[in-house]
Amino acid sequence: MTRLPHAAAYAMLAMGVAGAVAACAGKAVPAAAGGHAVDVDSCRALFTLVDATVEEAGVGDAQFSRIDGYPYLRIDRFLADASIKPDPDGEGFDVWVAALRARDADARRVELRNLPAPARDVLGNGAAERLEACAPVLEHEDTDSPEDRQRLLAAAQVPGDYSVSLRVVGLYPFTSLPFNAGVEDLHESMLAEFARPLESLPVAGRLQRYGRPAAGALSAASIRELLQDAGRDAHGVPALSATEIAGLFETFAPTYEIDVATDDDRIGTPYWSDDGLPSVDVQRPVVFHRVSFARLDGDTLLQLNYSVWFPSRPPEGDFDLLSGRLDGITFRVTLARDGRPLLYDTMHNCGCYHLFLPTTRLALKPPSGAHEEAPLVPQRIEPRIGGPTLRIAHGTHYLQRVYFDDSPGADRIYEFLDDDALRSLALADGERRSLFDSDGLVVGSERGERWLFWPMGIAEPGAMRQWGRHATAFVGTRHFDDPDLIERYFVVVE
């Protein structure tokens, strides 16, 4: 199909939607912010224009899922969880919809910021404000009756990051059997690695530590008081200030003890290089953090996520299907209501190698008997306040151990950045671009394993991914941001 030049395509989009707006007979609705009347039809046309412009520019943000028929709402797995979805006539419904609107507004800020100049010219100034004014107008129209609210609740789903069609074509019921055997072999090798004494782990280069100063850490009593006394919304989310959240991140910040043999083993800051592919600046070590939430026994638990990026996973030999550009690890701490850790877990930023490291407060449930990947639990940890040390291997960047060192020290101090910073990176020409494409993948980070692993239904297995798009099991289904992971696999014993 022949594509128009971008500027011409944006202009045609604008003219087409403008004509549709002119043909609409506006329906009476409440006034928008500032007292200016806004009608339903023009608001829908505005969202249509913005969505078409974003799609044409290829700057769609995949962190949250769109809800068909509700362009002003987006959802994540936490808000889609059955324990969070409200009664259509309950007091929590408005809080839930407000959270959906906030996620859409967040994604649109990213998308509008990343639009190229010709597309921004088509939309004109104040597009974000006009969208914000229209959102309550459309919400009022679409949630007026109990039937409307029930319809929204039914539509508010997050599609799994597994392709049913790929699994059908790949004969998943049969091909998953040898895959599961391969997964079990990998689990056995990782369990053996964790069973080795720490001092016997191989070192190909030099152990280098990246850490944080201890100055911002909170005491156990402060954390307990903070989480127990915090007000909570209808979803159980604690109302914490940015300063309080920052204190928690500082308190549980890990130290990265990495076997550094080449620059590919150094953590850094992703950026877009002149060749149009993503790279990592190892002269600026950064840990990207974000908050997420888990559900356990009707309670909402705070999770602290720490992500690092490496320039690549270098090949081991001529036919290494797992090697490729960019690599990374996300380490997560789930806090109980009393402020003490309940579970640690990690994954590589492809969603691969999901390890569960429960504290002694949890016990693993018996196997379910279902044909699915079992959780990999290579280590149990005594819960304590403070950041652990993560031992990371050369090249593969596999996690080899989690341990506590009361005076770990650091060769280099890393800085913190919000994980959302990766959704809009500055380019040399003054424009901006997300590290992730509109499918939530990092372009250029593809792995050779995709040619063999596709029957398991995961698009581009091995490629780096955006938050909210991490499928973490080849057999069965599991996502890193599933809010029910703890109660799916563990029971509380303390």
LOKOLNU-22319 format. One record per residue (C-alpha): residue in three letters; x, y, z. Coordinates in steps of 0.02 Angstrom, whole numbers, plus 50000, padded with zeros to 5 digits. Example, Ala and Ser with C-alpha at 12.3 -4.5 7.8 and 13.67 -1.06 7.14 Angstrom:
! residues 2
pt aa:ALA; X:50615; Y:49775; Z:50390
pt aa:SER; X:50684; Y:49947; Z:50357
! end
This chain:
! residues 494
pt aa:MET; X:50000; Y:50000; Z:50000
pt aa:THR; X:50067; Y:50172; Z:49953
pt aa:ARG; X:50083; Y:50289; Z:50101
pt aa:LEU; X:50061; Y:50477; Z:50092
pt aa:PRO; X:50199; Y:50590; Z:50157
pt aa:HIS; X:50167; Y:50620; Z:50342
pt aa:ALA; X:50120; Y:50804; Z:50326
pt aa:ALA; X:49992; Y:50767; Z:50188
pt aa:ALA; X:49922; Y:50620; Z:50286
pt aa:TYR; X:49899; Y:50725; Z:50444
pt aa:ALA; X:49813; Y:50862; Z:50343
pt aa:MET; X:49692; Y:50738; Z:50264
pt aa:LEU; X:49654; Y:50666; Z:50435
pt aa:ALA; X:49614; Y:50838; Z:50503
pt aa:MET; X:49500; Y:50883; Z:50356
pt aa:GLY; X:49407; Y:50718; Z:50366
pt aa:VAL; X:49371; Y:50732; Z:50550
pt aa:ALA; X:49328; Y:50916; Z:50537
pt aa:GLY; X:49197; Y:50872; Z:50406
pt aa:ALA; X:49124; Y:50740; Z:50521
pt aa:VAL; X:49113; Y:50865; Z:50663
pt aa:ALA; X:49025; Y:50992; Z:50554
pt aa:ALA; X:48896; Y:50863; Z:50502
pt aa:CYS; X:48855; Y:50818; Z:50683
pt aa:ALA; X:48709; Y:50888; Z:50776
pt aa:GLY; X:48779; Y:50917; Z:50950
pt aa:LYS; X:48691; Y:50840; Z:51098
pt aa:ALA; X:48665; Y:50949; Z:51251
pt aa:VAL; X:48786; Y:50905; Z:51389
pt aa:PRO; X:48863; Y:50990; Z:51541
pt aa:ALA; X:48980; Y:51134; Z:51508
pt aa:ALA; X:49165; Y:51097; Z:51497
pt aa:ALA; X:49300; Y:51174; Z:51605
pt aa:GLY; X:49306; Y:51362; Z:51588
pt aa:GLY; X:49121; Y:51375; Z:51547
pt aa:HIS; X:49138; Y:51336; Z:51362
pt aa:ALA; X:49001; Y:51222; Z:51296
pt aa:VAL; X:49065; Y:51057; Z:51228
pt aa:ASP; X:48954; Y:50930; Z:51140
pt aa:VAL; X:48970; Y:50742; Z:51136
pt aa:ASP; X:48992; Y:50726; Z:50949
pt aa:SER; X:49133; Y:50852; Z:50935
pt aa:CYS; X:49219; Y:50770; Z:51083
pt aa:ARG; X:49212; Y:50599; Z:51002
pt aa:ALA; X:49278; Y:50677; Z:50841
pt aa:LEU; X:49422; Y:50756; Z:50937
pt aa:PHE; X:49473; Y:50590; Z:51012
pt aa:THR; X:49458; Y:50510; Z:50840
pt aa:LEU; X:49572; Y:50642; Z:50764
pt aa:VAL; X:49702; Y:50627; Z:50901
pt aa:ASP; X:49701; Y:50437; Z:50895
pt aa:ALA; X:49719; Y:50437; Z:50705
pt aa:THR; X:49862; Y:50562; Z:50715
pt aa:VAL; X:49952; Y:50460; Z:50847
pt aa:GLU; X:49930; Y:50301; Z:50746
pt aa:GLU; X:49992; Y:50383; Z:50585
pt aa:ALA; X:50146; Y:50445; Z:50677
pt aa:GLY; X:50176; Y:50276; Z:50759
pt aa:VAL; X:50192; Y:50350; Z:50934
pt aa:GLY; X:50056; Y:50252; Z:51023
pt aa:ASP; X:50097; Y:50209; Z:51204
pt aa:ALA; X:50065; Y:50028; Z:51256
pt aa:GLN; X:50086; Y:50040; Z:51444
pt aa:PHE; X:49898; Y:50041; Z:51473
pt aa:SER; X:49765; Y:49952; Z:51370
pt aa:ARG; X:49629; Y:50045; Z:51276
pt aa:ILE; X:49448; Y:50000; Z:51308
pt aa:ASP; X:49347; Y:49978; Z:51148
pt aa:GLY; X:49214; Y:50112; Z:51133
pt aa:TYR; X:49288; Y:50220; Z:51271
pt aa:PRO; X:49432; Y:50321; Z:51195
pt aa:TYR; X:49454; Y:50427; Z:51352
pt aa:LEU; X:49487; Y:50275; Z:51465
pt aa:ARG; X:49633; Y:50154; Z:51480
pt aa:ILE; X:49661; Y:50011; Z:51599
pt aa:ASP; X:49797; Y:49904; Z:51676
pt aa:ARG; X:49791; Y:49733; Z:51757
pt aa:PHE; X:49769; Y:49805; Z:51932
pt aa:LEU; X:49611; Y:49901; Z:51887
pt aa:ALA; X:49548; Y:49753; Z:51783
pt aa:ASP; X:49565; Y:49632; Z:51929
pt aa:ALA; X:49399; Y:49559; Z:51986
pt aa:SER; X:49433; Y:49610; Z:52166
pt aa:ILE; X:49455; Y:49792; Z:52112
pt aa:LYS; X:49314; Y:49814; Z:51988
pt aa:PRO; X:49170; Y:49901; Z:52079
pt aa:ASP; X:48986; Y:49869; Z:52089
pt aa:PRO; X:48903; Y:49971; Z:51950
pt aa:ASP; X:48794; Y:50060; Z:52077
pt aa:GLY; X:48924; Y:50070; Z:52216
pt aa:GLU; X:49019; Y:50220; Z:52281
pt aa:GLY; X:49182; Y:50151; Z:52212
pt aa:PHE; X:49126; Y:50160; Z:52031
pt aa:ASP; X:49169; Y:50344; Z:52010
pt aa:VAL; X:49340; Y:50317; Z:52091
pt aa:TRP; X:49374; Y:50173; Z:51972
pt aa:VAL; X:49323; Y:50272; Z:51817
pt aa:ALA; X:49428; Y:50420; Z:51876
pt aa:ALA; X:49578; Y:50302; Z:51884
pt aa:LEU; X:49541; Y:50243; Z:51707
pt aa:ARG; X:49533; Y:50422; Z:51648
pt aa:ALA; X:49696; Y:50463; Z:51736
pt aa:ARG; X:49784; Y:50321; Z:51645
pt aa:ASP; X:49720; Y:50381; Z:51477
pt aa:ALA; X:49774; Y:50560; Z:51515
pt aa:ASP; X:49946; Y:50495; Z:51566
pt aa:ALA; X:49966; Y:50397; Z:51404
pt aa:ARG; X:49905; Y:50542; Z:51299
pt aa:ARG; X:50031; Y:50661; Z:51376
pt aa:VAL; X:50167; Y:50542; Z:51320
pt aa:GLU; X:50094; Y:50519; Z:51147
pt aa:LEU; X:50068; Y:50705; Z:51116
pt aa:ARG; X:50244; Y:50743; Z:51177
pt aa:ASN; X:50317; Y:50615; Z:51057
pt aa:LEU; X:50222; Y:50675; Z:50903
pt aa:PRO; X:50330; Y:50747; Z:50765
pt aa:ALA; X:50312; Y:50932; Z:50728
pt aa:PRO; X:50194; Y:50914; Z:50575
pt aa:ALA; X:50073; Y:50811; Z:50678
pt aa:ARG; X:50078; Y:50935; Z:50822
pt aa:ASP; X:50038; Y:51073; Z:50699
pt aa:VAL; X:49883; Y:50980; Z:50640
pt aa:LEU; X:49816; Y:50964; Z:50817
pt aa:GLY; X:49862; Y:51141; Z:50866
pt aa:ASN; X:49901; Y:51206; Z:51039
pt aa:GLY; X:49810; Y:51145; Z:51192
pt aa:ALA; X:49764; Y:50972; Z:51127
pt aa:ALA; X:49791; Y:50894; Z:51299
pt aa:GLU; X:49680; Y:51024; Z:51382
pt aa:ARG; X:49542; Y:50998; Z:51252
pt aa:LEU; X:49549; Y:50811; Z:51278
pt aa:GLU; X:49542; Y:50836; Z:51466
pt aa:ALA; X:49388; Y:50946; Z:51448
pt aa:CYS; X:49302; Y:50817; Z:51338
pt aa:ALA; X:49335; Y:50665; Z:51448
pt aa:PRO; X:49203; Y:50705; Z:51581
pt aa:VAL; X:49078; Y:50747; Z:51444
pt aa:LEU; X:49097; Y:50576; Z:51366
pt aa:GLU; X:49100; Y:50491; Z:51536
pt aa:HIS; X:48935; Y:50573; Z:51581
pt aa:GLU; X:48861; Y:50514; Z:51417
pt aa:ASP; X:48928; Y:50336; Z:51430
pt aa:THR; X:48893; Y:50297; Z:51614
pt aa:ASP; X:48723; Y:50378; Z:51639
pt aa:SER; X:48623; Y:50219; Z:51672
pt aa:PRO; X:48654; Y:50056; Z:51766
pt aa:GLU; X:48657; Y:49968; Z:51598
pt aa:ASP; X:48789; Y:50088; Z:51535
pt aa:ARG; X:48897; Y:50057; Z:51687
pt aa:GLN; X:48879; Y:49870; Z:51672
pt aa:ARG; X:48928; Y:49881; Z:51489
pt aa:LEU; X:49087; Y:49975; Z:51534
pt aa:LEU; X:49133; Y:49849; Z:51670
pt aa:ALA; X:49115; Y:49707; Z:51545
pt aa:ALA; X:49221; Y:49797; Z:51414
pt aa:ALA; X:49359; Y:49845; Z:51536
pt aa:GLN; X:49482; Y:49704; Z:51506
pt aa:VAL; X:49670; Y:49692; Z:51478
pt aa:PRO; X:49711; Y:49573; Z:51334
pt aa:GLY; X:49842; Y:49445; Z:51380
pt aa:ASP; X:50012; Y:49460; Z:51296
pt aa:TYR; X:49988; Y:49288; Z:51219
pt aa:SER; X:49926; Y:49258; Z:51042
pt aa:VAL; X:49794; Y:49123; Z:51029
pt aa:SER; X:49819; Y:49114; Z:50841
pt aa:LEU; X:50006; Y:49084; Z:50860
pt aa:ARG; X:49971; Y:48946; Z:50985
pt aa:VAL; X:49845; Y:48867; Z:50868
pt aa:VAL; X:49961; Y:48872; Z:50718
pt aa:GLY; X:50106; Y:48813; Z:50828
pt aa:LEU; X:50006; Y:48663; Z:50891
pt aa:TYR; X:50028; Y:48724; Z:51069
pt aa:PRO; X:49949; Y:48573; Z:51158
pt aa:PHE; X:50088; Y:48465; Z:51084
pt aa:THR; X:50236; Y:48583; Z:51065
pt aa:SER; X:50216; Y:48649; Z:51243
pt aa:LEU; X:50264; Y:48477; Z:51311
pt aa:PRO; X:50447; Y:48483; Z:51256
pt aa:PHE; X:50450; Y:48669; Z:51297
pt aa:ASN; X:50396; Y:48631; Z:51475
pt aa:ALA; X:50532; Y:48499; Z:51488
pt aa:GLY; X:50658; Y:48630; Z:51430
pt aa:VAL; X:50593; Y:48752; Z:51560
pt aa:GLU; X:50613; Y:48621; Z:51695
pt aa:ASP; X:50793; Y:48593; Z:51640
pt aa:LEU; X:50826; Y:48780; Z:51651
pt aa:HIS; X:50749; Y:48784; Z:51825
pt aa:GLU; X:50862; Y:48642; Z:51881
pt aa:SER; X:51018; Y:48731; Z:51819
pt aa:MET; X:50969; Y:48894; Z:51905
pt aa:LEU; X:50929; Y:48804; Z:52067
pt aa:ALA; X:51101; Y:48724; Z:52060
pt aa:GLU; X:51181; Y:48895; Z:52032
pt aa:PHE; X:51093; Y:48967; Z:52185
pt aa:ALA; X:51145; Y:48816; Z:52288
pt aa:ARG; X:51329; Y:48854; Z:52261
pt aa:PRO; X:51422; Y:48947; Z:52400
pt aa:LEU; X:51428; Y:49132; Z:52360
pt aa:GLU; X:51618; Y:49135; Z:52362
pt aa:SER; X:51628; Y:48994; Z:52234
pt aa:LEU; X:51529; Y:49086; Z:52099
pt aa:PRO; X:51641; Y:49115; Z:51947
pt aa:VAL; X:51710; Y:49288; Z:51909
pt aa:ALA; X:51758; Y:49323; Z:51728
pt aa:GLY; X:51809; Y:49504; Z:51756
pt aa:ARG; X:51798; Y:49608; Z:51914
pt aa:LEU; X:51656; Y:49621; Z:52039
pt aa:GLN; X:51592; Y:49799; Z:52033
pt aa:ARG; X:51459; Y:49870; Z:52147
pt aa:TYR; X:51329; Y:50000; Z:52102
pt aa:GLY; X:51236; Y:50069; Z:52252
pt aa:ARG; X:51149; Y:50213; Z:52338
pt aa:PRO; X:51203; Y:50317; Z:52488
pt aa:ALA; X:51113; Y:50266; Z:52648
pt aa:ALA; X:51067; Y:50444; Z:52696
pt aa:GLY; X:50887; Y:50438; Z:52634
pt aa:ALA; X:50838; Y:50272; Z:52714
pt aa:LEU; X:50689; Y:50263; Z:52832
pt aa:SER; X:50682; Y:50167; Z:52996
pt aa:ALA; X:50575; Y:50011; Z:53017
pt aa:ALA; X:50462; Y:50105; Z:53139
pt aa:SER; X:50438; Y:50248; Z:53015
pt aa:ILE; X:50392; Y:50129; Z:52874
pt aa:ARG; X:50271; Y:50032; Z:52983
pt aa:GLU; X:50186; Y:50191; Z:53039
pt aa:LEU; X:50185; Y:50258; Z:52861
pt aa:LEU; X:50096; Y:50108; Z:52785
pt aa:GLN; X:49981; Y:50067; Z:52930
pt aa:ASP; X:49920; Y:50245; Z:52956
pt aa:ALA; X:49906; Y:50299; Z:52774
pt aa:GLY; X:49734; Y:50338; Z:52709
pt aa:ARG; X:49677; Y:50221; Z:52571
pt aa:ASP; X:49563; Y:50245; Z:52423
pt aa:ALA; X:49423; Y:50130; Z:52367
pt aa:HIS; X:49552; Y:50013; Z:52290
pt aa:GLY; X:49656; Y:50003; Z:52448
pt aa:VAL; X:49797; Y:50107; Z:52373
pt aa:PRO; X:49889; Y:50202; Z:52511
pt aa:ALA; X:49891; Y:50391; Z:52498
pt aa:LEU; X:50077; Y:50427; Z:52509
pt aa:SER; X:50166; Y:50586; Z:52460
pt aa:ALA; X:50304; Y:50591; Z:52329
pt aa:THR; X:50429; Y:50620; Z:52471
pt aa:GLU; X:50366; Y:50467; Z:52566
pt aa:ILE; X:50375; Y:50359; Z:52410
pt aa:ALA; X:50552; Y:50422; Z:52377
pt aa:GLY; X:50600; Y:50373; Z:52555
pt aa:LEU; X:50537; Y:50197; Z:52528
pt aa:PHE; X:50634; Y:50179; Z:52366
pt aa:GLU; X:50792; Y:50238; Z:52453
pt aa:THR; X:50765; Y:50118; Z:52599
pt aa:PHE; X:50747; Y:49960; Z:52495
pt aa:ALA; X:50865; Y:50011; Z:52353
pt aa:PRO; X:50970; Y:49861; Z:52301
pt aa:THR; X:51158; Y:49858; Z:52277
pt aa:TYR; X:51206; Y:49780; Z:52110
pt aa:GLU; X:51361; Y:49671; Z:52124
pt aa:ILE; X:51404; Y:49634; Z:51943
pt aa:ASP; X:51541; Y:49529; Z:51866
pt aa:VAL; X:51603; Y:49662; Z:51745
pt aa:ALA; X:51710; Y:49591; Z:51605
pt aa:THR; X:51658; Y:49713; Z:51466
pt aa:ASP; X:51553; Y:49871; Z:51449
pt aa:ASP; X:51404; Y:49758; Z:51413
pt aa:ASP; X:51405; Y:49716; Z:51599
pt aa:ARG; X:51389; Y:49898; Z:51654
pt aa:ILE; X:51220; Y:49975; Z:51692
pt aa:GLY; X:51176; Y:50140; Z:51612
pt aa:THR; X:51046; Y:50253; Z:51532
pt aa:PRO; X:50954; Y:50205; Z:51372
pt aa:TYR; X:50956; Y:50331; Z:51229
pt aa:TRP; X:50928; Y:50334; Z:51041
pt aa:SER; X:51093; Y:50330; Z:50947
pt aa:ASP; X:51129; Y:50406; Z:50777
pt aa:ASP; X:51103; Y:50239; Z:50690
pt aa:GLY; X:50920; Y:50243; Z:50740
pt aa:LEU; X:50938; Y:50102; Z:50866
pt aa:PRO; X:50931; Y:50108; Z:51056
pt aa:SER; X:51093; Y:50110; Z:51154
pt aa:VAL; X:51145; Y:50126; Z:51336
pt aa:ASP; X:51260; Y:50259; Z:51406
pt aa:VAL; X:51363; Y:50166; Z:51537
pt aa:GLN; X:51443; Y:50329; Z:51594
pt aa:ARG; X:51278; Y:50372; Z:51678
pt aa:PRO; X:51221; Y:50228; Z:51790
pt aa:VAL; X:51035; Y:50243; Z:51824
pt aa:VAL; X:50905; Y:50136; Z:51910
pt aa:PHE; X:50728; Y:50168; Z:51848
pt aa:HIS; X:50593; Y:50147; Z:51979
pt aa:ARG; X:50405; Y:50130; Z:51980
pt aa:VAL; X:50266; Y:50086; Z:52102
pt aa:SER; X:50145; Y:49944; Z:52071
pt aa:PHE; X:50017; Y:49852; Z:52176
pt aa:ALA; X:49975; Y:49672; Z:52222
pt aa:ARG; X:49817; Y:49598; Z:52294
pt aa:LEU; X:49820; Y:49474; Z:52438
pt aa:ASP; X:49671; Y:49417; Z:52541
pt aa:GLY; X:49571; Y:49571; Z:52494
pt aa:ASP; X:49713; Y:49691; Z:52536
pt aa:THR; X:49816; Y:49800; Z:52420
pt aa:LEU; X:50004; Y:49790; Z:52445
pt aa:LEU; X:50133; Y:49916; Z:52388
pt aa:GLN; X:50269; Y:49857; Z:52269
pt aa:LEU; X:50434; Y:49944; Z:52233
pt aa:ASN; X:50510; Y:49906; Z:52062
pt aa:TYR; X:50692; Y:49940; Z:52017
pt aa:SER; X:50749; Y:49918; Z:51835
pt aa:VAL; X:50924; Y:49926; Z:51760
pt aa:TRP; X:50982; Y:49920; Z:51578
pt aa:PHE; X:51138; Y:49848; Z:51498
pt aa:PRO; X:51201; Y:49887; Z:51321
pt aa:SER; X:51176; Y:49707; Z:51264
pt aa:ARG; X:51181; Y:49524; Z:51304
pt aa:PRO; X:51337; Y:49475; Z:51204
pt aa:PRO; X:51340; Y:49311; Z:51106
pt aa:GLU; X:51419; Y:49155; Z:51176
pt aa:GLY; X:51480; Y:49076; Z:51015
pt aa:ASP; X:51420; Y:49094; Z:50835
pt aa:PHE; X:51241; Y:49034; Z:50857
pt aa:ASP; X:51182; Y:49109; Z:51020
pt aa:LEU; X:50995; Y:49134; Z:50998
pt aa:LEU; X:50979; Y:49225; Z:51165
pt aa:SER; X:51102; Y:49366; Z:51129
pt aa:GLY; X:51055; Y:49538; Z:51064
pt aa:ARG; X:51051; Y:49725; Z:51085
pt aa:LEU; X:51000; Y:49790; Z:51257
pt aa:ASP; X:50970; Y:49685; Z:51411
pt aa:GLY; X:50901; Y:49725; Z:51582
pt aa:ILE; X:50837; Y:49665; Z:51749
pt aa:THR; X:50688; Y:49719; Z:51855
pt aa:PHE; X:50695; Y:49685; Z:52042
pt aa:ARG; X:50536; Y:49704; Z:52145
pt aa:VAL; X:50499; Y:49715; Z:52331
pt aa:THR; X:50321; Y:49684; Z:52391
pt aa:LEU; X:50288; Y:49759; Z:52562
pt aa:ALA; X:50161; Y:49694; Z:52688
pt aa:ARG; X:50051; Y:49814; Z:52785
pt aa:ASP; X:50178; Y:49816; Z:52927
pt aa:GLY; X:50311; Y:49883; Z:52809
pt aa:ARG; X:50417; Y:49725; Z:52806
pt aa:PRO; X:50454; Y:49636; Z:52641
pt aa:LEU; X:50341; Y:49491; Z:52598
pt aa:LEU; X:50408; Y:49439; Z:52428
pt aa:TYR; X:50553; Y:49483; Z:52314
pt aa:ASP; X:50545; Y:49436; Z:52131
pt aa:THR; X:50644; Y:49477; Z:51976
pt aa:MET; X:50636; Y:49462; Z:51787
pt aa:HIS; X:50741; Y:49513; Z:51640
pt aa:ASN; X:50661; Y:49657; Z:51545
pt aa:CYS; X:50604; Y:49537; Z:51409
pt aa:GLY; X:50491; Y:49453; Z:51538
pt aa:CYS; X:50613; Y:49306; Z:51540
pt aa:TYR; X:50686; Y:49219; Z:51692
pt aa:HIS; X:50551; Y:49266; Z:51816
pt aa:LEU; X:50619; Y:49215; Z:51987
pt aa:PHE; X:50517; Y:49216; Z:52149
pt aa:LEU; X:50618; Y:49246; Z:52306
pt aa:PRO; X:50492; Y:49234; Z:52448
pt aa:THR; X:50530; Y:49287; Z:52624
pt aa:THR; X:50505; Y:49161; Z:52763
pt aa:ARG; X:50334; Y:49240; Z:52790
pt aa:LEU; X:50270; Y:49145; Z:52638
pt aa:ALA; X:50256; Y:48961; Z:52595
pt aa:LEU; X:50241; Y:48892; Z:52419
pt aa:LYS; X:50073; Y:48815; Z:52377
pt aa:PRO; X:50069; Y:48635; Z:52314
pt aa:PRO; X:50072; Y:48618; Z:52123
pt aa:SER; X:49903; Y:48652; Z:52045
pt aa:GLY; X:49914; Y:48505; Z:51926
pt aa:ALA; X:49877; Y:48617; Z:51778
pt aa:HIS; X:49986; Y:48610; Z:51623
pt aa:GLU; X:50082; Y:48769; Z:51658
pt aa:GLU; X:50254; Y:48830; Z:51702
pt aa:ALA; X:50290; Y:48810; Z:51887
pt aa:PRO; X:50357; Y:48962; Z:51981
pt aa:LEU; X:50545; Y:48959; Z:51998
pt aa:VAL; X:50591; Y:48982; Z:52182
pt aa:PRO; X:50781; Y:48970; Z:52198
pt aa:GLN; X:50800; Y:49054; Z:52367
pt aa:ARG; X:50705; Y:49101; Z:52526
pt aa:ILE; X:50752; Y:49260; Z:52618
pt aa:GLU; X:50733; Y:49320; Z:52796
pt aa:PRO; X:50630; Y:49481; Z:52790
pt aa:ARG; X:50722; Y:49637; Z:52843
pt aa:ILE; X:50717; Y:49823; Z:52815
pt aa:GLY; X:50848; Y:49883; Z:52692
pt aa:GLY; X:50913; Y:49851; Z:52519
pt aa:PRO; X:50989; Y:49682; Z:52475
pt aa:THR; X:51140; Y:49649; Z:52366
pt aa:LEU; X:51104; Y:49568; Z:52197
pt aa:ARG; X:51244; Y:49462; Z:52126
pt aa:ILE; X:51236; Y:49466; Z:51936
pt aa:ALA; X:51334; Y:49360; Z:51813
pt aa:HIS; X:51443; Y:49420; Z:51670
pt aa:GLY; X:51367; Y:49416; Z:51495
pt aa:THR; X:51202; Y:49328; Z:51531
pt aa:HIS; X:51163; Y:49448; Z:51674
pt aa:TYR; X:51078; Y:49306; Z:51766
pt aa:LEU; X:51038; Y:49340; Z:51947
pt aa:GLN; X:51145; Y:49220; Z:52050
pt aa:ARG; X:51107; Y:49268; Z:52229
pt aa:VAL; X:51017; Y:49393; Z:52341
pt aa:TYR; X:51100; Y:49428; Z:52507
pt aa:PHE; X:51116; Y:49563; Z:52638
pt aa:ASP; X:51280; Y:49649; Z:52677
pt aa:ASP; X:51272; Y:49775; Z:52819
pt aa:SER; X:51410; Y:49880; Z:52743
pt aa:PRO; X:51411; Y:49840; Z:52558
pt aa:GLY; X:51497; Y:49997; Z:52496
pt aa:ALA; X:51489; Y:50046; Z:52312
pt aa:ASP; X:51613; Y:50075; Z:52173
pt aa:ARG; X:51488; Y:50188; Z:52087
pt aa:ILE; X:51332; Y:50279; Z:52147
pt aa:TYR; X:51182; Y:50260; Z:52035
pt aa:GLU; X:51047; Y:50392; Z:52017
pt aa:PHE; X:50860; Y:50363; Z:52020
pt aa:LEU; X:50743; Y:50408; Z:51877
pt aa:ASP; X:50558; Y:50376; Z:51857
pt aa:ASP; X:50531; Y:50225; Z:51744
pt aa:ASP; X:50408; Y:50329; Z:51642
pt aa:ALA; X:50554; Y:50434; Z:51581
pt aa:LEU; X:50589; Y:50295; Z:51456
pt aa:ARG; X:50424; Y:50331; Z:51370
pt aa:SER; X:50489; Y:50497; Z:51300
pt aa:LEU; X:50675; Y:50512; Z:51266
pt aa:ALA; X:50753; Y:50668; Z:51191
pt aa:LEU; X:50826; Y:50654; Z:51015
pt aa:ALA; X:50969; Y:50755; Z:50942
pt aa:ASP; X:50852; Y:50856; Z:50829
pt aa:GLY; X:50744; Y:50914; Z:50973
pt aa:GLU; X:50605; Y:50789; Z:50944
pt aa:ARG; X:50562; Y:50649; Z:51065
pt aa:ARG; X:50537; Y:50461; Z:51050
pt aa:SER; X:50488; Y:50322; Z:51168
pt aa:LEU; X:50608; Y:50180; Z:51199
pt aa:PHE; X:50459; Y:50069; Z:51158
pt aa:ASP; X:50357; Y:50053; Z:50999
pt aa:SER; X:50167; Y:50054; Z:50993
pt aa:ASP; X:50166; Y:49868; Z:51034
pt aa:GLY; X:50271; Y:49896; Z:51190
pt aa:LEU; X:50430; Y:49819; Z:51116
pt aa:VAL; X:50605; Y:49894; Z:51104
pt aa:VAL; X:50648; Y:49902; Z:50919
pt aa:GLY; X:50817; Y:49823; Z:50884
pt aa:SER; X:50816; Y:49710; Z:51038
pt aa:GLU; X:50748; Y:49558; Z:50944
pt aa:ARG; X:50825; Y:49389; Z:50983
pt aa:GLY; X:50854; Y:49238; Z:50873
pt aa:GLU; X:50750; Y:49133; Z:50993
pt aa:ARG; X:50593; Y:49206; Z:50915
pt aa:TRP; X:50612; Y:49086; Z:50768
pt aa:LEU; X:50596; Y:48937; Z:50885
pt aa:PHE; X:50488; Y:48998; Z:51030
pt aa:TRP; X:50342; Y:49077; Z:50935
pt aa:PRO; X:50226; Y:48924; Z:50957
pt aa:MET; X:50209; Y:48974; Z:51140
pt aa:GLY; X:50111; Y:49126; Z:51082
pt aa:ILE; X:50225; Y:49267; Z:51141
pt aa:ALA; X:50264; Y:49400; Z:51010
pt aa:GLU; X:50452; Y:49426; Z:50989
pt aa:PRO; X:50508; Y:49318; Z:51136
pt aa:GLY; X:50670; Y:49383; Z:51208
pt aa:ALA; X:50644; Y:49563; Z:51151
pt aa:MET; X:50644; Y:49698; Z:51284
pt aa:ARG; X:50472; Y:49761; Z:51334
pt aa:GLN; X:50377; Y:49904; Z:51413
pt aa:TRP; X:50299; Y:49894; Z:51585
pt aa:GLY; X:50130; Y:49807; Z:51575
pt aa:ARG; X:50183; Y:49698; Z:51427
pt aa:HIS; X:50289; Y:49565; Z:51512
pt aa:ALA; X:50228; Y:49388; Z:51484
pt aa:THR; X:50336; Y:49285; Z:51602
pt aa:ALA; X:50290; Y:49105; Z:51563
pt aa:PHE; X:50305; Y:49007; Z:51402
pt aa:VAL; X:50187; Y:48869; Z:51460
pt aa:GLY; X:50022; Y:48931; Z:51529
pt aa:THR; X:49999; Y:49118; Z:51553
pt aa:ARG; X:50077; Y:49236; Z:51678
pt aa:HIS; X:50119; Y:49423; Z:51675
pt aa:PHE; X:50238; Y:49515; Z:51788
pt aa:ASP; X:50104; Y:49644; Z:51829
pt aa:ASP; X:49968; Y:49517; Z:51872
pt aa:PRO; X:49907; Y:49580; Z:52042
pt aa:ASP; X:49865; Y:49405; Z:52105
pt aa:LEU; X:50036; Y:49323; Z:52087
pt aa:ILE; X:50066; Y:49306; Z:52275
pt aa:GLU; X:49901; Y:49223; Z:52315
pt aa:ARG; X:49914; Y:49117; Z:52157
pt aa:TYR; X:50075; Y:49035; Z:52214
pt aa:PHE; X:50098; Y:49066; Z:52401
pt aa:VAL; X:50011; Y:49066; Z:52569
pt aa:VAL; X:50055; Y:49180; Z:52715
pt aa:VAL; X:50127; Y:49083; Z:52862
pt aa:GLU; X:50176; Y:49229; Z:52975
! end
